[in-house]
Amino acid sequence: MNSLDLDDCFQTALDLAKEAGLIISEAFKKAKKVEEKTSPRDLVTETDKLIEDQVISKLQELYPNHKFIGEESTAAGIKCELTNDPTWIIDPVDGTLNFVHSFPYTCISIALWVDKKPCLGVVYNPVLQQLYTARKNAGAFLNGERIRVSGKEDLSRSLVVMEMGYRPDEKKMEVVHRNAKKLIERCHGTRALGSAALDMCLVAEGAAEVYWENGLHAWDMAASVLLITEAGGVVLDITGGPHDLMNRRVLCAASPQLAQQMVQLLEVYDEDRD
C-alpha cells in the first residue's frame, strides 16, 4: 500500500472512531441491554454490536478487498484469521464490563495490519476524551501531541498494569496469582483498570512502565501494539520471543532492560490461539 492509501485509511479510522465515540458517550450513563457470552464476566451490549456493525459495514463499502477481524463477529462464529492481506481489526467497546458499570475506562480500538504487521492504530476513550493515534514510522500521539514511553529500566521503580480477572480455569488462576504476587513484591506499584487497549496506551504515554496479560485476543491489542512501538517501547511475547498477535498474550515495557526483567520473572500459561 502506498502512502496515499494509508493516509486515506488513517482518516477513515479516525472518523469511524469519533462516530463510535458519540455512540459510546450517549449510552454511557444509560441502562444497558447486556448479554452474557461465555460467563457472567464476558459480556456484550447492544452498543458493542451496533458499533461493530457500523464500522465494518463502512469499511467494507470503502475497501471491499480488505479483510476484517471483529470481536463480536468472531463471537458470532466468523473465522478469526490474520493473513498478509490488509486486515482491519476492531474492538467496538474494549472494557465492556467497565462500560456496563459506567466506569470511565472504555474505548473503541481500530487497527489496520498489512503483511501481518501493524500500519495504523486508533484507540479512543470518548468519556475521558483521550484519542490515541499511531502510524507506522510516524510516531504515536495523544490528542495530537507526541507521546513517548518513560524509558525506565528498573522494575522496582516501575508501575505495572495487569489484569487478574477470574477465569474458570484453576491452573491458569494459580499462574496468574503467582505472577501477581511476584510483581507486587518487586515493582513500584500495580494497577488493574479493565481495558487492555487503554492499559497498553498508558505504557505508550509514559504513565506506566509495564503491561502484560495472558488470555487476550487479537482485537484487544492490535492498535495499541503500534502505539507502544511508535512511542519507543518494547512489545514481546511473555517468553521473550517475538510478539504474535494471534497467540493471546503480550508483554509491553518501557525499555528492553525492563522487558528482560519481566521475562525472567513471569510464568507462562499457554492458551488456545485465536
Summary of the structure (lengths in Angstrom):
residues: 274
radius of gyration: 17.5
end to end distance: 25.9
largest distance: 51.4
contacts: 958
relative contact order: 0.14
helix: 39%
strand: 26%
